[in-house]
Amino acid sequence: MSWPELITDDANAAALFYGSAFGWLLRHDFGVGEWLNQAHDAIAGLAPGYRGAWWRTAFEVEDITAAADRCERLGGALISEPAEAGLTEFAELRDPFGARFTIAAPVHHPVELTVSLGSLPAFERFGSF
């Protein structure tokens, strides 16, 4: 499991309950809620929902398309197509018994690094190496 997330229509009640039960803190940055443990490590997310509350579970996979295809071959279903969010791609699936879950895979973006040593006259001041 890579990331649990509480979906709720009452973030205040959730903050009171999980704060009292486990000592978790709720931090809101840029409209996104994150649960922090007492060491201030992010341990779970909080997202707005409707009609109650439930925990959404994300499992990390290497290849999101292959994992979704395998789920369907084994009797599950793809609920929402893979979508990229930052450095992660997500898809929502349903197992053969109706339980919903999320799979997540890292998105690999190519990175090109260049190095500039500046002008050569700066090296000439130090002599040859």
C-alpha positions in Angstrom: 0.0 0.0 0.0 1.4 3.3 -1.0 -1.1 6.0 0.2 -4.3 5.8 2.2 -6.8 8.7 1.8 -9.9 9.6 3.8 -12.8 10.7 1.6 -15.3 12.6 3.8 -17.9 15.3 3.7 -17.0 16.4 7.3 -13.3 17.2 7.6 -13.8 18.9 11.0 -15.4 15.8 12.6 -12.6 13.6 11.0 -9.9 15.9 12.4 -11.4 15.7 15.9 -11.8 11.9 15.8 -8.3 11.0 14.3 -6.6 13.7 16.4 -8.1 12.2 19.6 -7.7 8.6 18.6 -4.2 8.6 17.2 -2.8 12.1 17.8 -2.8 12.9 14.1 -2.7 16.5 13.0 -4.5 17.7 9.9 -2.6 20.1 7.6 -4.2 21.9 4.7 -1.8 23.1 1.9 -3.1 24.4 -1.4 -6.6 23.0 -0.8 -5.3 19.4 -0.1 -5.5 17.8 3.3 -2.8 15.7 4.8 -2.7 13.7 8.0 0.5 14.1 9.9 1.7 11.8 12.7 3.3 13.2 15.9 6.7 13.4 14.2 5.0 15.5 11.5 5.5 12.9 8.8 2.7 12.8 6.1 0.9 9.5 6.6 -2.4 9.8 4.7 -4.5 12.2 2.7 -7.8 13.8 3.1 -10.1 14.6 0.2 -13.7 16.0 0.0 -16.4 13.5 -0.6 -20.2 13.2 -0.1 -22.6 10.9 1.7 -20.4 9.8 4.6 -16.7 8.8 4.8 -14.5 6.0 3.6 -10.9 5.2 3.2 -9.5 4.9 -0.3 -6.4 2.8 -0.6 -3.7 3.1 -3.2 -1.4 0.3 -4.1 1.8 1.1 -5.9 2.5 -0.9 -9.1 5.3 -0.8 -11.7 3.1 -0.4 -14.8 -0.4 1.0 -14.3 -1.7 -0.2 -17.7 -0.5 -3.8 -17.1 -1.9 -3.9 -13.6 -5.3 -2.6 -14.8 -5.4 -5.2 -17.6 -4.5 -8.0 -15.2 -7.2 -6.8 -12.8 -9.8 -7.0 -15.6 -8.5 -10.5 -16.7 -9.0 -11.7 -13.1 -12.7 -10.5 -13.0 -12.2 -7.0 -11.7 -13.0 -3.8 -13.6 -11.5 -0.5 -14.5 -13.6 2.4 -13.0 -11.5 5.4 -14.0 -8.9 5.6 -16.7 -5.3 6.3 -15.7 -4.7 10.0 -15.0 -1.4 11.7 -14.3 -1.1 13.8 -11.1 2.4 15.3 -10.7 4.9 12.5 -10.6 2.3 9.7 -10.2 -0.3 8.1 -12.4 -3.5 6.8 -10.8 -6.4 4.6 -11.9 -9.4 3.4 -9.9 -10.3 -0.3 -10.0 -12.9 -2.6 -8.6 -12.1 -6.2 -7.5 -14.5 -9.1 -8.4 -16.4 -8.7 -5.1 -17.1 -5.0 -5.6 -14.4 -3.4 -3.4 -12.9 -0.3 -5.0 -9.2 0.5 -4.8 -6.6 2.7 -6.5 -3.4 1.8 -8.2 -0.6 4.2 -8.5 2.6 4.1 -10.6 5.5 6.6 -10.8 5.7 8.6 -13.9 9.2 8.8 -15.4 9.9 12.0 -17.1 13.2 12.2 -19.0 15.7 14.7 -17.5 18.5 16.3 -19.4 21.4 17.7 -17.4 23.9 20.1 -18.9 27.0 21.5 -17.3 28.6 24.8 -18.2 32.1 25.5 -17.0 32.0 29.1 -18.0 34.6 30.8 -20.1 38.0 29.4 -20.6 39.9 32.5 -19.6 38.9 31.9 -16.0 40.8 28.6 -16.0 43.9 30.3 -17.6 44.4 32.3 -14.4 45.2 29.2 -12.5 47.7 27.8 -15.0 47.4 24.3 -16.5 46.3 21.3 -14.5 
